[in-house]
Amino acid sequence: MRMLRCFAIAASVSTLLMLGCKPELIENPYAPAEGDIEGSQVNGDLALPASEPGSFGWIHEQVFLPTCANAGCHDGTFEPDFRTIGSSYNTLVMHPVISNDAAGSFAHRVVPGDPPGSLLLKRLLTSIPNTSGQMPLQVDEGSDWPTEGENHIAAITDWIAEGAPNAAGDMPMAAGDVNLPPVVAGFGGFAAGTFSEPFPRDPDAGYALVVSPGVVDLWFAFEDATTPTDALQATLRVAGSPSGFSGATPTPISPTATSFEAPAFFGNTSTYAHKVTLDLGEWADTETDTVLYLQVALTDGEANIVAPGPASPTYMSTLFSLIFP
């Protein structure tokens, strides 16, 4: 699997930003220090656990990226854009079609729960007149499409039939509705009020964020295809176990007057402009390696997600966690 740069996913935002104000963009505090390859990045390069076969993350890794994102094709030259997991999902699921068959049978590239109504599958299975032809048009060396194409099409079919969840396991809205849910793109943290020493992640603890048992700032990146991030509403819960969120008090995560561009959870770059300040002092005397788990409820007013959610990959629980050194 490709090495990914990530902070962890977990987020929320309340509309505290003054109307008409835009965050001041600052230099990326997670960038390597001069002369230091690793520097003080929040997590360095992470080799995340392999995506579960048949999941959207797996389909992107095994099919879209090596087979479709080749030069001059779906490499950002035109849609769908298969360069990243996020761009792939947002330019496929409930995305209006450009090309179509003579009868105009298709409205969207991928329709959750409806493989026959998804143009993506039609383009993989046959050549539609007056289009560029059956996909993929060309296959780069290293792609296993010539030997595994039928299996890949079966995996894509099953993914669509199961509702087309995104890489975090979040389900889109019902077919016929074009509003995709917002995405928590990443998170990282510092001691409160600072940018000098980002908290690292521990690969031996599932890449949990290693925090100080005091007052900390957790910074979040949010993405939504149609809704400005400062219009999103969300809450953060912290619990001592992955199943302990029901009794946890939700805390809003707010837009700030500061932002920075940095790597996001799924390999692309996103804007970090929202944070929550947490006092972890009550855990200061706990034993080493105590773990606190995070859960985010995020909505754009119509589409809602919980991250990690019931369908999230198992490794999300530790990515959404904090430990003390």
N, C-alpha and C positions, 0 to 999 in steps of 0.2 A: 504494500500500500504506500502511496505517496506520503512523504513527510509533510505534516500540516502544522501551520503556526496557529495557535488558538489561545484564547483567554478562557473561558468556559461560558456556558450559556446560562443565563438566568436574568430576568429583567423586569422592569416595570417603569412606568413613567406617569407622572401627574402633571397637570397643566399649570405649573407655577411660574413658567417662563413669562416675563412681561410681554404683552402684545407689541409686536413690531421689533423686538430685540432678537438678534441672531447670536449664537454662541461665537466667542472669539476663538479662532482656530490657533492652537499652539503647536509647537514642535512635538512630534511623537515621543512621549517619555519612555516608551518601551523599546525604542531603537537602540542598537548596540552602541556602547561608548566608543569614542574614536580610538582606533588601534586595538579594539577588543572585539573579536568575532561574535562572541555570545553577549558581551556587555551585561546590562542589567535588565534584560527582557523578562517580562512576566513569566513566560514559560519556555522560551527557547523553541527549538523544533521538537514537535511531539509526534511520535509514531503511534497514532491512535489505534485502538483495537480494530480489527477488520470488521467491516460492516456485515450484517447478517445477510446471507444469500437471499436474493429476491427483494431486498429492501431498496429504497430509492438511492441510498448511498452506494450500495453494491452495484446497481444498474449504472450509476454515473461512473464509478471506478472501472467497471468491466466493459461497458458498452459505449456510452456517450463520449467519454474523454478519449480513450484510445482509438475509437473507430470513427467518430463523427466530428470531433473538434480539430480536424486536420486543416492545414493551411488552405485558406480560400473557401472553406466550407463553413462549418458551424463554430468557427474560432472567434466569433464576435463580428465577422464580416457581415453576417445577416442572421436573422432569427430562424429557428431557435438557437440560442447562444449556449453552447455546451462546455464553456471553459470552466465554470465552477458549478458546484451543486446548487447554489442559490439561483444563479442565472438560468440553469437548466430547468429547474422547477418552475420559476416564474414565467418563463417563455413557453412552457408546455401546458400546465394544468389550467384549464378554463381560459386559455389564451385564444383570442379570435384567430381564425385561419386567414391566410392570404391566398394560397392556392386552394382549389377545390375540384371536385369532379363535375361533369357536365350537368348533373342534376342538382348541384349545390347541396349535397347530402350532409356536409359537415359544417358545424358552427365553431367548433373548438378543436385544438390539437389533441388535448387529452380531456375526456369527460369522466370524472370519477364514477366508478361503478358501471361504466358503459364502454367496454372495449370495441364493439362494432361501431359505436358512434364517435370514436376517437380517430382523427385523421392520421395521427402518428402511426398507428398500426397499419392503416391502409397504405401509407407510403412505404412501409417496410415489407409489405406482402405483395404489392403489385405496382405496375407503372400506370399512373393516371394520365390520360391524354392531356396535352397542353401544359404539362409540368416538366420539370427537369428529369424525371424518371424515377425508377424504384430506388429507394434508399437502402444502404449507402451507395453513393455514386462511385466512390473509390475507397480503397482500404489501404491504410499505411502499413508498412512492415511492422510487425509486433502486435497487430490486432489479431485476435483469434476468431474474428467473424467468419472466415471461410469454413472453419470446422465447428464453431459453436453458434452460428447464426440462428439456427432453429431453436436452440435452447434459450438464447437471449430473447428472442421474440416471445417465447412461452413465458419467460420471467416478466417481461414488460406487460404481457396480457394479464397475468395473474395480479401484478401490482395495480393495474388500472381497475380490475374487477374487485379488488379488495378496498377500493375507495381512493387510491392514489395518495397515500400519506407521504409527507415530506420526510427528509432525512432524520428528523427528530421524532418521527412517529405521529406528528400532528395531522389531523384530518382536515381537508378542505371542506368548504361548505357544500351543501347538496348540489347535485348536478343542476345546471340551469342558472346558478348564481355565480357571478364572475368575481365576487369579492373573496380573495384568498386571505387566510389568516395572517396576522403579523408574525414576524420572526424575531426571536432573541438571538442576535448574531454572535455575541460574545461577552465575556466579563473578565475583569482583573482587578487588582487592588493595591493600595498603598496604606501606610500609616496616615491617619487623618491629617489633611491639610498639606500633604507633601506629594511630590512626584519623583523624589530622588532614588528611592529603593523599592522598586516593584516587588510584590510578593511572588515568590517562585512557585512552581508546581512540582510535586513529588511523583516521579514515574513509578516508584515502588508502592505508592498508595493510590493507584488509579488516576494519577494526575490531579489529585486534590490540591487546592490552593493552600499553601502554607502561610498562615497569618500570625500576627502578633496578638497576644491576649489583652488587647487594650482597645482604644478607639480607632476604627479603620474606615477608610473610604473604599467602597466597591463601585467600580465604573462599569457601565453597560453600554452596549451597542444594540440598536433596534432597527429593523428594516420592515417596510410595508410597501407593497406595490402601488397603492393608491392613497394612503393616508400619511400626512406629515407626522414625523415621530413625536412632536410635541403635542399632538392630538390623541395619542394613544394613552390608555389608562391601564395601570397594572399594579400589582402588589407583590411583595416578597415575604415569604415565610421562612423561618429558620427553626429547625427541629433537631433533636438528638438522634433521630432514626429516620430512615426513608419513609416510614409509615406514620410518623408522628405529627403531620402537618395540620390535622383537623383541629387540634387545640392551640395552635400557634397563632399569635396576633399578626395580622398583615401589616406590613410597613410600606408606605409609598416610596418609589424611587423617582426622583425629580429631575427635570431638565436643569442644566446649569448654564452659566455664562461662559463656560470654557468647554472646548472640545478638541479632539485630536483624531487623526486618521491612523488606524493601526490594523494589523491582521485580525480577521474575524474567525469564528469557530470553524467554518467550512472552507477555509483556504483563501477566500477573497479578502478585500480590505473594506472596512466599515468605519463609520463615524461614532466615536465614543463621546457622548454629550450628556449622559444621565448618570447620576450616582445616588447612593444611599450611604449614610454614615451610621455605623453600628458600633455600639459599646460592647465589646466582648470581655470586659473586665470581670464579669461574674464567672467566667470560665478560667480566670487567670491561675487558679490553684488546682486546676484539674490535672489528671495524669497526662503524661506525654502521649501523643497520637490520638487524643480525643477528637472525634469527628462531629462536625455540625453539618447538617444537610440543608440545602436551599431548594425552594420551589417557587416558581413564578406563575402568577395568573395574569394574562395579558389580553387586552381586547382593543379593537378599533371601533367599538360601538355596535358591531354586528357579528364579526367573527371572533371567536375566543379560543385561546390555547392555555394549557397548563404545562409547564416545563420544569422538571421532567414530568411526563404524563404516563398514563397506563400503558401506552403503546411505544414509549420511548425505548431505544436500545438500552440494554442493561448497564453499559458503561457510563450512561449519562448520570447515574446516581452519584458516582464519585467525581465526575467532572463538575457537578453541581454541589460540591462539598468543600468545607474548610477544615483544616487540621492545624494544631498547634505544634511548634517544634519541641 
